[in-house]
C-alpha cells in the first residue's frame, strides 16, 4: 500500500522492489553483512528460490531443515563448536580437524551427555565425518577477549605437510548450532564457508626470493543472535563468522586489553617454516569471541550461505530443456503410432483378411522372430535389467522422501544412508525383474542367475571402493572407511540385500511367463543389410545422446554440489529430471526399436538396452570435461578419486537407462504385434 492508501498490484510491487534493489546496489550496499539492508537484498535475490520450493514455505530453513525448531540458549551456558572436515576444492582428499597440529580436545564433562543421541549414521561414516568438539569453549553472551589455548612445536615433516595444505588451499570447517563457519567481507561482498589453513605470499609481496607461507593461528569468532520474544531470556543463534589472523605471539599479546595488535599486519605474520638449522616451529594458538545482537530472524540465517548458488530460473530452464526433448520424442512416437503404425496395421490386417498374396514388407515380416529369446548371454541381460530396476526404484524413493520432507538435503550423511538402505531394500525388485526376464528366455540355471543378480553389480562396486579405500588409507584421508564400516556394508549386502533378491527371484519364477501375441518360428529369419545408422555401435551412440541431453544442464549443478562443495537442495527439480530421463529413455528406445524392426532386424534385445545405456558413456565424457574445465585438482590421488567415483556413477547411470530402454521396447513390441492378425 502506498502512502496515499492505494493498493499496489503484484507487478507494481515487484517493480518497486526491483528499483529499490538496484538503488541499494548503486549505493554500494553489500549482500553479506548483518545490516537490515543486506538482509533485504539477500531476501530479494532468494525470493524466487523460496517461491519455487513451495508456496507454504516462508524461509529456506523450512526447506533445508524441515520440522527443525530453533535451539534456545541460556545466558552463561557453556556451548561447543563442532569440528568438520578439512578439505579443498583442489583435492578431494579431506582430513580430520585433529590431523592438523592444533590444540587437544578439551575435557568437556557435558559433551558426551549432551550429544549421546547424535550417533554417526552409515552415510556419515562413509563420508568420514566424526562428531568431535573443537578446542574453543564458549559461554553464551559472554565476550571472550584473546585467550591463548596452547603452544605447540611442529616438526619439519609436519611443517612440510602444512605448507602443502596451504598450497592446495585447504579450508577448515567448523559448525556451531548446525551453522557452518563463514568468512564474509562486506567491503568485497563475498561470503565463503570455512577458513583457510594459511596463505601463500608471492615474492613481490614478501620481498623474498621465493614464495612464503604463513599460518593462521588466531581466530576471531563473531556470533550473532536474536533474543527470544518471550520471558525466558534465551537467545537464538543467527550467524557464525570467523576472521583468521596470522600472528607471532609474545608476552605482550593476548593480555586481555590489547585488541589493536590482533590483526593481520605484515610485520607480525607467522611464517610457516622451520629454523635455519631445522629447529621445530613453535606456534601459539589463540582465539577470541564476540556476541552481537542482530535483527536477522532465525528462519533467514541460511540465506547468506546460498548467496552464490545458481538461480532457480536456471533449474527451471533445465527442466524446460528436458521437457522440450521429451515433447520432440513424443511427437515422433505419435507420428509412428498414429500415422505409420495405424496405416501399417490396417494394411496388414486387410491383406491377411483378403489373402490376395501380397508380399509383406517392413516390421510385420519379423513377427515370427521378434520374440525369439537372445542367443547371446541371456543371463547377463536379465541381471543388468534387474539391477537397473533396483537402481531406479531406490533413487526414486530417495528423491520422493526428500520432496516429502522426510530427508534433509543439507544432511548429506542422512541422505547417503537413505540411498544405501533403500538400495538394499530394493533387492527384491532386482530379483523379481531379473527372474521374469530370465524365465522368458527359457534358461534353466535360475540359481546362478539369482546369485549373479545379488552379487555381480554390488561386488564390482565394493571391489572398486575397497581398492580406492586402501589408497585413501595410505594417504591418511578422513574419507578412508574403517574396517567395521566395511563389515557393516558387507553385512547389509549378505544378510539383507541378497536374501531379498532371492525372495524377489522366487516370486518372479512363480509368476507366469510373459505372454506374447505371436508364435516363434523354428528357424531364425535372415537379417538383411541395414542402414549405417542402425548398425552398432553407431546406433547405440546415437541413442544415448538424447537421454544424456535431457539431464546435462541439471547435471552441472549436481556435479558442482558433489565436487565443488556447493549446496544442492532443489530435490523437486531432481525428481522431475529423473522422471524426464526415464521418459526420454523409453521414447528413444521405442523409436530406435521401431526403426530396427522396419529394417527387418529382429535382434532387438541387447540393442534396446545399449541404445539407452550408452548415455553413461556421455556422462563419463562430461565428467572428463568437468575435470579439465571446472576443477583444479592437484596431484595424482585426487584425480584417481574423482575418476573412480565418476566411473561408478556412470556405470549405475548406464545400467538404469539401459534397463528402462529394454523394458519399454519389450512392452512396445507386445503392443504393436498384439494388434496384428497373424496366423
Secondary structure, 3 states (H helix, E strand, C coil): CCCCCCCCCHHHHHHHHHHHHHHHHHCCCCCCCCCHHHHHHHHHHHHHHHHHHCCCCCCCHHHHCCCCCCCCECCCCEEEEEEEEEECCCCCCCEEHHHCCCCCCCCCHHHHHHCCCCCCCHHHHHHCCCCCEEEEEEECCCCEEEEEEEEEEECHHHHHHHHHHHHCCCEEEEEECCEECEEEECCCCEEEECEECEEEECHHHHCCCCCEEEECCEEEEEEEEEECCCCCCCEEEEEEEEEEECCCCCCCCCCCCCCCCCCCCHHHCCECCCCCCCCCEEEEEEEEEEEEECCCCHHHCCHHHHCCCCCHHHHHHHHHHHHHHHHHHHHHHHHHHHHHHHHHHHHHHHHHHHCCCCCCCHHHHHCCCCCCCCCCCHHHHHHHHHHHHHHHHHHHHHHHHHHCCCCCCCCHHHHHHHHHHHHHHCHHHHHHHHHHHHHHCCCCCHHHHHHHHHHHHHHHHHHHHHHHHHHHHHHCCCCCCCHHHHHHHHHHHHHHHHHHHHHHHHHHHHCCCCCCCCCCCCCCCCCCCCCHHHCCCHHHHHHHHHHHHCCHHHHHHHHHHHHCCCCCCCHHHHHHHHHHHHHHHHHHHHHHHHHHHHCCCCCCHHHHHHHHHCHHHHHHHHHHHHHHHCCCCCCHHHHHHHHHHHHHHHHHHHHHHHHHHHHHHHHHHHHHHHCCCCC
